[in-house]
Amino acid sequence: MEHKAGFVNIIGNPNVGKSTLMNALVGERLSIITNKAQTTRHRIFGILNHDDYQIVFSDTPGIIQPAYALQESMMKFVSSAFEDADVFVYLVEPKDHTLKDEKFLNKLKNTTVPLLLVINKVDTIDQEQLEAENAFWKEALPNAEVIPISALNKFNTDYLLKRFVDLIPVSAPYYDKESLTDKSERFFVTEIIREKILLNYKKEIPYSVEAVVEEFKEEEDIIRIRANIFVARESQKGIIIGHQGKMLKKVGTEARKTCEEFFQKKIYLELFVKVNKDWRSDDLKLKRFGYN
């Protein structure tokens, strides 16, 4: 068998399970997962290697109508997924019949790239509802192959993977066959910190926060990490730290434990909170945080 390789790019609305699907297919926890919209801010590659193929999965931010510069940058990551796809996955959930930005749906309707319309979370509906969803999407996107799955329970994901292998072209691998992702270790630390903030704080706070690793020193028995948590306003700094520093300590403890699971090594983590005024609307600051 000739070696195959290709990019399988996953797009869809917020919270439909794009990150859960990529993690399930790659077999590693590369994208953070919470029940809040806009959890994923970057385009993250997860690389699945086999003797006969290499699939580069691309997890993208959920499609939204951008309200400020950060969200505009996030939608640029989605746009970039249209430029290099060998296979498109448009991931939906039951009753999720509209894409938040119509221009992306029009691109899918007119694409010449193989398109799989994947209905996720089918474990939450009955057979009659599934048949109705299937019929809707066959009419809405006649150029798409409709496949029902449950990414969380790994239902039908084996068949989905088989279809990816069928559809990607004959090619040499794009990355070293030992590679798991295109992102650095520092990137995953910042994502883990941000995940804990998403899980521990309510309302606007998590969306006003960015994390940056300032120091990452790997020693034989331990990794020493120093990271800054940036907030957009002074009032948010006190909320992140909490009374007598209790909230920041909680976030740090949870992030450290997850980092130890991820790196399989003891972690020493220091967190500091700083104000970076209105960073979400400042192109220069966004560039520093890796968004432009």
Contacts in CASP RR format, 6 or more apart in sequence:
PFRMAT RR
TARGET T0000
AUTHOR 0000-0000-0000
METHOD contacts of the structure
MODEL  1
MEHKAGFVNIIGNPNVGKSTLMNALVGERLSIITNKAQTTRHRIFGILNH
DDYQIVFSDTPGIIQPAYALQESMMKFVSSAFEDADVFVYLVEPKDHTLK
DEKFLNKLKNTTVPLLLVINKVDTIDQEQLEAENAFWKEALPNAEVIPIS
ALNKFNTDYLLKRFVDLIPVSAPYYDKESLTDKSERFFVTEIIREKILLN
YKKEIPYSVEAVVEEFKEEEDIIRIRANIFVARESQKGIIIGHQGKMLKK
VGTEARKTCEEFFQKKIYLELFVKVNKDWRSDDLKLKRFGYN
1 52 0 8 1.000
2 170 0 8 1.000
3 52 0 8 1.000
3 53 0 8 1.000
3 54 0 8 1.000
3 170 0 8 1.000
3 171 0 8 1.000
3 172 0 8 1.000
3 173 0 8 1.000
4 52 0 8 1.000
4 53 0 8 1.000
4 54 0 8 1.000
4 165 0 8 1.000
4 168 0 8 1.000
4 169 0 8 1.000
4 170 0 8 1.000
4 171 0 8 1.000
5 53 0 8 1.000
5 54 0 8 1.000
5 55 0 8 1.000
5 56 0 8 1.000
5 168 0 8 1.000
5 169 0 8 1.000
5 171 0 8 1.000
5 172 0 8 1.000
5 173 0 8 1.000
5 174 0 8 1.000
6 54 0 8 1.000
6 55 0 8 1.000
6 56 0 8 1.000
6 86 0 8 1.000
6 87 0 8 1.000
6 168 0 8 1.000
6 169 0 8 1.000
6 171 0 8 1.000
6 174 0 8 1.000
7 56 0 8 1.000
7 58 0 8 1.000
7 84 0 8 1.000
7 85 0 8 1.000
7 86 0 8 1.000
7 87 0 8 1.000
7 174 0 8 1.000
8 55 0 8 1.000
8 56 0 8 1.000
8 57 0 8 1.000
8 58 0 8 1.000
8 85 0 8 1.000
8 86 0 8 1.000
8 87 0 8 1.000
8 89 0 8 1.000
8 164 0 8 1.000
8 168 0 8 1.000
9 57 0 8 1.000
9 58 0 8 1.000
9 60 0 8 1.000
9 81 0 8 1.000
9 82 0 8 1.000
9 84 0 8 1.000
9 85 0 8 1.000
9 87 0 8 1.000
9 88 0 8 1.000
9 89 0 8 1.000
10 18 0 8 1.000
10 21 0 8 1.000
10 22 0 8 1.000
10 57 0 8 1.000
10 58 0 8 1.000
10 59 0 8 1.000
10 60 0 8 1.000
10 81 0 8 1.000
10 89 0 8 1.000
10 91 0 8 1.000
11 18 0 8 1.000
11 60 0 8 1.000
11 62 0 8 1.000
11 63 0 8 1.000
11 78 0 8 1.000
11 81 0 8 1.000
11 88 0 8 1.000
11 89 0 8 1.000
11 90 0 8 1.000
11 91 0 8 1.000
11 104 0 8 1.000
12 18 0 8 1.000
12 60 0 8 1.000
12 62 0 8 1.000
12 63 0 8 1.000
12 90 0 8 1.000
12 91 0 8 1.000
12 92 0 8 1.000
12 99 0 8 1.000
13 62 0 8 1.000
13 63 0 8 1.000
13 92 0 8 1.000
13 96 0 8 1.000
13 99 0 8 1.000
13 100 0 8 1.000
14 37 0 8 1.000
14 38 0 8 1.000
14 39 0 8 1.000
14 61 0 8 1.000
14 62 0 8 1.000
14 63 0 8 1.000
14 64 0 8 1.000
14 100 0 8 1.000
15 35 0 8 1.000
15 36 0 8 1.000
15 37 0 8 1.000
15 39 0 8 1.000
15 62 0 8 1.000
15 93 0 8 1.000
16 62 0 8 1.000
16 91 0 8 1.000
16 92 0 8 1.000
16 93 0 8 1.000
16 96 0 8 1.000
16 120 0 8 1.000
16 121 0 8 1.000
17 33 0 8 1.000
17 91 0 8 1.000
17 93 0 8 1.000
17 120 0 8 1.000
17 121 0 8 1.000
17 151 0 8 1.000
18 31 0 8 1.000
18 40 0 8 1.000
18 59 0 8 1.000
18 60 0 8 1.000
18 62 0 8 1.000
18 91 0 8 1.000
19 31 0 8 1.000
19 32 0 8 1.000
19 33 0 8 1.000
19 39 0 8 1.000
19 40 0 8 1.000
19 59 0 8 1.000
20 33 0 8 1.000
20 120 0 8 1.000
20 151 0 8 1.000
20 152 0 8 1.000
21 89 0 8 1.000
21 91 0 8 1.000
21 118 0 8 1.000
21 120 0 8 1.000
21 149 0 8 1.000
21 151 0 8 1.000
21 157 0 8 1.000
22 30 0 8 1.000
22 31 0 8 1.000
22 44 0 8 1.000
22 46 0 8 1.000
22 57 0 8 1.000
22 59 0 8 1.000
23 29 0 8 1.000
23 30 0 8 1.000
23 31 0 8 1.000
23 33 0 8 1.000
24 151 0 8 1.000
24 152 0 8 1.000
24 154 0 8 1.000
24 157 0 8 1.000
25 48 0 8 1.000
25 55 0 8 1.000
25 57 0 8 1.000
25 157 0 8 1.000
25 160 0 8 1.000
25 161 0 8 1.000
26 46 0 8 1.000
26 47 0 8 1.000
26 48 0 8 1.000
26 57 0 8 1.000
26 180 0 8 1.000
27 48 0 8 1.000
28 46 0 8 1.000
28 180 0 8 1.000
29 262 0 8 1.000
30 44 0 8 1.000
30 46 0 8 1.000
30 59 0 8 1.000
30 180 0 8 1.000
30 181 0 8 1.000
30 183 0 8 1.000
30 188 0 8 1.000
31 40 0 8 1.000
31 44 0 8 1.000
31 59 0 8 1.000
31 191 0 8 1.000
32 39 0 8 1.000
32 40 0 8 1.000
32 191 0 8 1.000
32 192 0 8 1.000
32 194 0 8 1.000
32 195 0 8 1.000
32 198 0 8 1.000
33 39 0 8 1.000
33 195 0 8 1.000
34 195 0 8 1.000
34 198 0 8 1.000
34 199 0 8 1.000
36 198 0 8 1.000
36 206 0 8 1.000
37 62 0 8 1.000
37 64 0 8 1.000
38 61 0 8 1.000
38 62 0 8 1.000
38 64 0 8 1.000
38 71 0 8 1.000
38 74 0 8 1.000
38 207 0 8 1.000
39 195 0 8 1.000
39 198 0 8 1.000
40 59 0 8 1.000
40 60 0 8 1.000
40 61 0 8 1.000
40 62 0 8 1.000
41 61 0 8 1.000
41 70 0 8 1.000
41 74 0 8 1.000
41 291 0 8 1.000
42 61 0 8 1.000
42 74 0 8 1.000
42 77 0 8 1.000
42 183 0 8 1.000
42 187 0 8 1.000
42 290 0 8 1.000
42 291 0 8 1.000
43 58 0 8 1.000
43 59 0 8 1.000
43 60 0 8 1.000
43 61 0 8 1.000
43 77 0 8 1.000
43 78 0 8 1.000
43 80 0 8 1.000
43 81 0 8 1.000
44 58 0 8 1.000
44 59 0 8 1.000
44 181 0 8 1.000
44 182 0 8 1.000
44 183 0 8 1.000
45 56 0 8 1.000
45 57 0 8 1.000
45 58 0 8 1.000
45 59 0 8 1.000
45 181 0 8 1.000
45 182 0 8 1.000
45 183 0 8 1.000
46 56 0 8 1.000
46 57 0 8 1.000
46 58 0 8 1.000
46 59 0 8 1.000
46 180 0 8 1.000
46 181 0 8 1.000
46 182 0 8 1.000
47 54 0 8 1.000
47 55 0 8 1.000
47 56 0 8 1.000
47 57 0 8 1.000
47 175 0 8 1.000
47 179 0 8 1.000
47 180 0 8 1.000
47 181 0 8 1.000
47 182 0 8 1.000
48 54 0 8 1.000
48 55 0 8 1.000
48 56 0 8 1.000
48 57 0 8 1.000
49 173 0 8 1.000
49 177 0 8 1.000
49 178 0 8 1.000
49 179 0 8 1.000
52 165 0 8 1.000
53 165 0 8 1.000
53 168 0 8 1.000
54 173 0 8 1.000
54 174 0 8 1.000
54 175 0 8 1.000
54 177 0 8 1.000
55 161 0 8 1.000
55 164 0 8 1.000
55 165 0 8 1.000
55 168 0 8 1.000
56 174 0 8 1.000
56 175 0 8 1.000
58 81 0 8 1.000
58 85 0 8 1.000
60 77 0 8 1.000
60 78 0 8 1.000
60 81 0 8 1.000
61 74 0 8 1.000
61 75 0 8 1.000
61 77 0 8 1.000
61 78 0 8 1.000
62 74 0 8 1.000
62 78 0 8 1.000
62 100 0 8 1.000
63 75 0 8 1.000
63 78 0 8 1.000
63 99 0 8 1.000
63 100 0 8 1.000
63 101 0 8 1.000
63 104 0 8 1.000
64 71 0 8 1.000
64 74 0 8 1.000
64 75 0 8 1.000
64 100 0 8 1.000
64 101 0 8 1.000
65 100 0 8 1.000
65 101 0 8 1.000
66 72 0 8 1.000
66 74 0 8 1.000
66 75 0 8 1.000
68 280 0 8 1.000
68 281 0 8 1.000
69 280 0 8 1.000
69 281 0 8 1.000
69 282 0 8 1.000
69 283 0 8 1.000
69 286 0 8 1.000
70 279 0 8 1.000
70 280 0 8 1.000
70 281 0 8 1.000
70 286 0 8 1.000
70 291 0 8 1.000
73 286 0 8 1.000
73 291 0 8 1.000
73 292 0 8 1.000
74 291 0 8 1.000
75 101 0 8 1.000
76 292 0 8 1.000
78 104 0 8 1.000
82 104 0 8 1.000
82 107 0 8 1.000
82 111 0 8 1.000
85 113 0 8 1.000
86 113 0 8 1.000
86 114 0 8 1.000
86 167 0 8 1.000
86 168 0 8 1.000
86 169 0 8 1.000
87 113 0 8 1.000
87 114 0 8 1.000
87 115 0 8 1.000
87 116 0 8 1.000
87 164 0 8 1.000
87 167 0 8 1.000
87 168 0 8 1.000
88 108 0 8 1.000
88 111 0 8 1.000
88 113 0 8 1.000
88 114 0 8 1.000
88 115 0 8 1.000
88 116 0 8 1.000
89 116 0 8 1.000
89 118 0 8 1.000
90 108 0 8 1.000
90 115 0 8 1.000
90 116 0 8 1.000
90 117 0 8 1.000
90 118 0 8 1.000
90 141 0 8 1.000
90 144 0 8 1.000
91 118 0 8 1.000
91 120 0 8 1.000
92 117 0 8 1.000
92 118 0 8 1.000
92 119 0 8 1.000
92 120 0 8 1.000
92 137 0 8 1.000
93 119 0 8 1.000
93 120 0 8 1.000
93 121 0 8 1.000
94 119 0 8 1.000
94 121 0 8 1.000
94 122 0 8 1.000
94 124 0 8 1.000
94 125 0 8 1.000
94 129 0 8 1.000
94 130 0 8 1.000
94 133 0 8 1.000
95 133 0 8 1.000
97 136 0 8 1.000
97 140 0 8 1.000
99 105 0 8 1.000
108 115 0 8 1.000
108 141 0 8 1.000
108 144 0 8 1.000
109 141 0 8 1.000
109 143 0 8 1.000
111 143 0 8 1.000
114 145 0 8 1.000
114 167 0 8 1.000
115 141 0 8 1.000
115 143 0 8 1.000
115 144 0 8 1.000
115 145 0 8 1.000
116 144 0 8 1.000
116 145 0 8 1.000
116 146 0 8 1.000
116 147 0 8 1.000
116 160 0 8 1.000
116 163 0 8 1.000
117 137 0 8 1.000
117 141 0 8 1.000
117 144 0 8 1.000
117 145 0 8 1.000
117 146 0 8 1.000
117 147 0 8 1.000
118 146 0 8 1.000
118 147 0 8 1.000
118 148 0 8 1.000
118 149 0 8 1.000
118 160 0 8 1.000
119 130 0 8 1.000
119 133 0 8 1.000
119 134 0 8 1.000
119 137 0 8 1.000
119 146 0 8 1.000
119 147 0 8 1.000
119 148 0 8 1.000
119 149 0 8 1.000
120 149 0 8 1.000
120 150 0 8 1.000
120 151 0 8 1.000
121 150 0 8 1.000
121 151 0 8 1.000
121 152 0 8 1.000
122 130 0 8 1.000
122 148 0 8 1.000
122 149 0 8 1.000
122 150 0 8 1.000
122 155 0 8 1.000
122 156 0 8 1.000
123 150 0 8 1.000
123 152 0 8 1.000
123 153 0 8 1.000
123 155 0 8 1.000
125 133 0 8 1.000
130 148 0 8 1.000
133 148 0 8 1.000
134 146 0 8 1.000
134 148 0 8 1.000
137 144 0 8 1.000
137 146 0 8 1.000
138 144 0 8 1.000
138 146 0 8 1.000
145 163 0 8 1.000
147 156 0 8 1.000
147 159 0 8 1.000
147 160 0 8 1.000
147 163 0 8 1.000
148 156 0 8 1.000
149 155 0 8 1.000
149 156 0 8 1.000
149 157 0 8 1.000
149 160 0 8 1.000
150 156 0 8 1.000
151 157 0 8 1.000
175 182 0 8 1.000
185 216 0 8 1.000
185 263 0 8 1.000
186 213 0 8 1.000
186 216 0 8 1.000
188 262 0 8 1.000
189 211 0 8 1.000
189 213 0 8 1.000
189 216 0 8 1.000
189 225 0 8 1.000
189 227 0 8 1.000
189 255 0 8 1.000
189 259 0 8 1.000
190 210 0 8 1.000
190 211 0 8 1.000
190 212 0 8 1.000
190 213 0 8 1.000
190 227 0 8 1.000
191 211 0 8 1.000
192 255 0 8 1.000
192 258 0 8 1.000
192 259 0 8 1.000
192 262 0 8 1.000
193 211 0 8 1.000
193 227 0 8 1.000
193 229 0 8 1.000
193 251 0 8 1.000
193 252 0 8 1.000
193 255 0 8 1.000
193 271 0 8 1.000
194 206 0 8 1.000
194 209 0 8 1.000
194 210 0 8 1.000
194 211 0 8 1.000
195 255 0 8 1.000
195 258 0 8 1.000
196 251 0 8 1.000
196 252 0 8 1.000
196 254 0 8 1.000
196 255 0 8 1.000
196 258 0 8 1.000
197 205 0 8 1.000
197 206 0 8 1.000
197 209 0 8 1.000
197 211 0 8 1.000
197 229 0 8 1.000
197 240 0 8 1.000
197 251 0 8 1.000
198 206 0 8 1.000
199 254 0 8 1.000
200 247 0 8 1.000
200 250 0 8 1.000
200 251 0 8 1.000
200 254 0 8 1.000
201 209 0 8 1.000
201 239 0 8 1.000
201 240 0 8 1.000
201 247 0 8 1.000
205 231 0 8 1.000
205 236 0 8 1.000
205 239 0 8 1.000
205 240 0 8 1.000
207 280 0 8 1.000
208 231 0 8 1.000
208 232 0 8 1.000
208 233 0 8 1.000
208 236 0 8 1.000
208 280 0 8 1.000
209 229 0 8 1.000
209 230 0 8 1.000
209 231 0 8 1.000
209 236 0 8 1.000
209 240 0 8 1.000
210 229 0 8 1.000
210 230 0 8 1.000
210 276 0 8 1.000
210 279 0 8 1.000
210 289 0 8 1.000
211 227 0 8 1.000
211 228 0 8 1.000
211 229 0 8 1.000
211 230 0 8 1.000
212 227 0 8 1.000
212 228 0 8 1.000
212 230 0 8 1.000
212 289 0 8 1.000
213 225 0 8 1.000
213 226 0 8 1.000
213 227 0 8 1.000
214 226 0 8 1.000
214 227 0 8 1.000
214 228 0 8 1.000
215 224 0 8 1.000
215 225 0 8 1.000
215 226 0 8 1.000
216 223 0 8 1.000
216 224 0 8 1.000
216 225 0 8 1.000
217 223 0 8 1.000
217 224 0 8 1.000
217 225 0 8 1.000
218 265 0 8 1.000
221 265 0 8 1.000
221 266 0 8 1.000
222 265 0 8 1.000
222 266 0 8 1.000
222 267 0 8 1.000
222 268 0 8 1.000
223 259 0 8 1.000
223 263 0 8 1.000
223 265 0 8 1.000
223 266 0 8 1.000
223 267 0 8 1.000
223 268 0 8 1.000
224 268 0 8 1.000
225 259 0 8 1.000
225 267 0 8 1.000
225 268 0 8 1.000
225 269 0 8 1.000
225 270 0 8 1.000
226 269 0 8 1.000
226 270 0 8 1.000
226 272 0 8 1.000
227 269 0 8 1.000
227 270 0 8 1.000
227 271 0 8 1.000
227 272 0 8 1.000
228 271 0 8 1.000
228 272 0 8 1.000
228 273 0 8 1.000
228 274 0 8 1.000
229 240 0 8 1.000
229 248 0 8 1.000
229 271 0 8 1.000
229 272 0 8 1.000
229 273 0 8 1.000
229 274 0 8 1.000
230 273 0 8 1.000
230 274 0 8 1.000
230 275 0 8 1.000
230 276 0 8 1.000
230 279 0 8 1.000
231 237 0 8 1.000
231 240 0 8 1.000
231 273 0 8 1.000
231 274 0 8 1.000
231 275 0 8 1.000
231 276 0 8 1.000
232 275 0 8 1.000
232 276 0 8 1.000
232 277 0 8 1.000
232 278 0 8 1.000
232 279 0 8 1.000
232 280 0 8 1.000
233 275 0 8 1.000
233 277 0 8 1.000
233 278 0 8 1.000
234 275 0 8 1.000
236 275 0 8 1.000
237 273 0 8 1.000
237 274 0 8 1.000
237 275 0 8 1.000
238 273 0 8 1.000
239 247 0 8 1.000
240 247 0 8 1.000
240 248 0 8 1.000
240 251 0 8 1.000
240 273 0 8 1.000
241 247 0 8 1.000
241 248 0 8 1.000
241 273 0 8 1.000
242 248 0 8 1.000
248 271 0 8 1.000
248 273 0 8 1.000
251 271 0 8 1.000
252 269 0 8 1.000
252 271 0 8 1.000
255 269 0 8 1.000
255 271 0 8 1.000
256 267 0 8 1.000
256 268 0 8 1.000
256 269 0 8 1.000
259 267 0 8 1.000
259 269 0 8 1.000
260 266 0 8 1.000
260 267 0 8 1.000
276 285 0 8 1.000
279 285 0 8 1.000
279 286 0 8 1.000
279 289 0 8 1.000
280 286 0 8 1.000
283 292 0 8 1.000
286 292 0 8 1.000
END
